[in-house]
Amino acid sequence: MKKKFGSPHQLASGPAIVRPSVLRSYRVEQCTPAIGAEITHISLADVPDDPALVAELRALWLKHRVLFFREQHITAQEQQRFAAAFGSLEKHPTAPMHPDAPLLLPLYRNLDPDKPNMIEKSTRENIWHSDVTFKEVGPRGAILRCEECPESGGDTLWANMVLAYEMLPERIKLRIEHLYARHSFEHIFAAQLRTERRHELAKELPPTDHPVVKVHPETGEKLLFVNQAFTTHFSNFYNFDDVRYGQDFAMEANTLMNYLLSQAAIPEYQVRLKWRPGTVAMWDNMLTQHYAVSDYGSAPRKMLRATLAG
């Protein structure tokens, strides 16, 4: 029997929903059948003062995987306070933080190096990934706000990894059910470091193994948990039933891993956001992967990210 695309709750579409809150009414508009919703008529600076609204937004966040907010011209401190309403915040393990909001990570590009408090990122995000999966307990989610961006280019895409798992052929689901995969920061973040520093960080942040199929702690949904940035190989693939010679192991393991890594790139699982100053995106780091398009040349781009601890 041919599998239909998605599940009923993922395909549901209709008119935008208006919800009353203590502060004001807000509007919810689904972006694609697979993932994403835009929330309008809301001020994120006021959200932490309304626990009921925080709970409603959390439910929408889990349902739609990623939420978008426009015209949020707030301060770094207000962004940090909004993010903290949804859980504890954590610092990035290797990157410098914002000088005025110490739990925000600046993702700045093509800025004047003579300007104060401008931290230039030396890595790239144009690769499908979930953030910091090389830690045993990775981030729960993230809230990213645009301060400055190009007139065109620099979009970000998100993919629904629950749907990516659901749409796998049944034989693939059976094959990966008990597999684990190794996640490491070394071949991405550490690639530009001196050998000695890379070895030091490897001791501080050793590789970790995660199930290829994870269960989300709040929704109970199964999701595909491998990504191009940090997943290096299967940890427990080798077995004497399937592997006669070394080439059997390498061929099947590599082919299967590449197939799983490619699932995030399927457009039917995605949503794409065009940034404007004041735009905020809030995503679940387990339920999604994201990709920041690097097509804006030397144009300045300033983003601030809060990371929710796992």
Residue pairs with C-beta under 8 A, 6 or more apart in sequence:
3 167
5 11
5 33
5 167
5 268
6 33
6 34
6 163
6 166
6 167
7 166
9 63
10 33
10 34
10 160
10 163
11 33
13 30
13 33
16 27
16 28
16 29
16 30
17 27
17 28
18 25
18 26
18 27
18 28
19 25
19 26
19 28
19 56
21 42
21 50
21 52
21 53
21 56
22 50
22 52
22 53
23 42
23 43
23 46
23 47
23 49
23 50
23 53
24 41
24 42
24 43
25 41
26 39
26 40
26 41
26 42
27 39
27 40
27 41
28 37
28 38
28 39
28 60
29 37
29 38
29 40
30 36
30 37
30 64
31 37
31 38
31 64
31 68
31 271
32 270
32 271
34 160
34 163
34 268
34 269
34 270
34 271
35 64
35 65
35 66
35 158
35 159
35 160
35 163
35 269
35 270
35 271
35 288
36 64
36 65
36 66
36 67
36 68
36 158
36 271
36 273
37 60
37 63
37 64
37 66
37 67
37 68
38 67
38 68
38 69
38 70
39 57
39 60
39 67
39 68
39 69
40 69
40 70
42 69
43 72
44 69
44 72
44 74
44 78
44 79
44 82
44 280
45 72
45 74
45 78
45 81
45 82
47 53
47 54
47 57
47 82
47 85
48 54
48 81
48 82
48 84
48 85
54 85
54 86
57 67
57 86
57 282
58 86
60 67
61 67
61 86
61 141
61 282
61 283
61 284
62 218
62 219
62 284
62 287
65 158
65 160
65 162
65 283
65 284
65 287
65 288
66 158
66 271
66 281
66 282
66 283
66 284
66 288
67 281
67 282
67 283
68 273
68 279
68 280
68 281
68 282
69 279
69 280
69 281
69 282
70 276
70 278
70 279
71 278
72 145
72 278
72 279
72 280
73 277
73 278
74 82
74 145
76 98
76 100
76 101
76 104
76 304
77 100
77 101
79 101
79 104
79 143
79 145
79 280
79 304
79 306
80 89
80 101
80 103
80 104
80 306
82 143
82 306
83 89
83 103
83 143
83 306
83 308
84 103
84 306
86 141
86 143
86 282
86 308
87 140
87 141
87 308
87 309
88 308
88 309
89 103
89 306
89 307
89 308
89 309
90 103
90 139
90 307
90 308
90 309
91 97
91 102
91 103
91 105
91 307
92 105
92 132
92 307
93 132
93 135
93 204
93 205
94 185
94 189
94 201
94 205
95 105
95 121
96 106
96 119
97 103
97 104
97 105
97 106
98 104
98 105
98 106
98 117
98 119
98 304
99 117
100 117
101 304
103 306
103 307
104 304
104 305
104 306
105 304
105 305
105 306
105 307
106 118
106 119
106 121
106 302
106 303
106 304
107 121
107 125
107 144
107 301
107 302
107 303
107 304
107 305
108 118
108 119
108 120
108 121
108 301
108 302
108 303
109 120
109 121
109 300
109 301
109 302
110 298
110 299
110 300
110 301
111 118
111 120
111 300
111 302
112 118
113 120
122 192
123 188
123 189
123 192
124 292
124 294
125 290
125 291
125 292
125 294
126 291
126 292
126 293
126 294
127 188
127 228
127 229
127 291
128 159
128 227
128 228
128 229
128 261
128 264
128 265
128 289
128 290
128 291
129 227
129 228
129 229
129 230
129 289
129 290
129 291
130 138
130 161
130 225
130 227
130 230
130 285
130 286
130 288
130 289
130 290
131 138
131 139
131 142
131 285
131 307
132 138
132 139
132 185
132 230
132 307
133 183
133 210
133 225
133 227
133 229
133 230
133 231
134 183
134 184
134 185
134 205
134 207
134 208
134 230
135 205
135 208
135 310
136 208
137 309
137 310
138 285
138 286
138 310
139 285
139 307
139 308
139 309
139 310
140 284
140 285
140 286
140 308
140 309
140 310
141 282
141 283
141 284
141 285
141 307
141 308
142 282
142 283
142 285
142 305
142 306
142 307
142 308
143 280
143 281
143 282
143 305
143 306
143 308
144 156
144 280
144 281
144 282
144 283
144 303
144 304
144 305
144 306
145 278
145 279
145 280
145 303
145 304
145 305
146 275
146 276
146 277
146 278
146 279
146 280
146 302
146 303
147 277
147 302
147 303
147 304
148 277
148 300
148 301
148 302
149 275
149 276
149 277
149 296
149 299
149 301
149 302
149 303
150 296
150 299
150 300
150 301
151 299
152 296
153 293
153 295
153 296
153 297
153 299
154 275
154 292
154 293
154 294
154 295
154 296
154 299
154 301
155 272
155 273
155 274
155 275
155 293
156 272
156 273
156 275
156 281
156 290
156 291
156 292
156 293
157 270
157 271
157 272
157 273
157 290
157 291
157 293
158 270
158 271
158 273
158 281
158 283
158 288
158 289
158 290
158 291
159 263
159 264
159 265
159 266
159 269
159 270
159 288
159 289
159 290
159 291
160 269
160 270
160 287
160 288
161 223
161 224
161 225
161 263
161 264
161 269
161 286
161 287
161 288
161 289
162 216
162 219
162 221
162 222
162 223
162 287
163 269
164 223
164 224
164 263
164 264
164 266
164 269
165 173
165 213
165 222
165 223
165 224
166 222
167 263
167 269
168 176
168 224
168 263
172 256
172 259
173 213
175 256
176 212
176 213
176 256
176 260
177 213
178 236
179 211
179 212
179 213
179 234
179 235
179 236
179 237
180 209
180 210
180 211
180 212
180 234
180 235
180 236
181 209
181 210
181 211
181 212
181 225
181 226
181 231
181 232
181 233
181 234
181 235
181 257
182 207
182 208
182 209
182 231
182 232
182 233
182 234
182 235
183 207
183 208
183 209
183 210
183 230
183 231
183 232
184 207
184 230
184 232
185 201
185 205
185 230
186 198
186 201
186 202
186 207
187 232
188 229
188 230
189 201
190 197
190 198
190 201
190 202
193 201
207 232
209 235
210 225
211 225
212 224
212 225
212 226
212 234
212 260
213 222
213 223
213 224
213 225
214 222
214 223
214 225
214 286
215 221
215 222
215 223
216 222
216 223
216 284
216 286
216 287
219 287
221 287
223 286
223 287
224 260
224 263
225 286
226 257
226 260
226 261
227 261
227 264
227 289
228 261
228 264
231 257
231 261
233 253
233 257
234 253
234 256
234 257
237 249
237 252
237 253
237 256
238 249
238 253
242 248
242 252
243 249
243 252
263 269
264 289
264 291
273 279
273 281
275 303
283 290
285 308
285 310
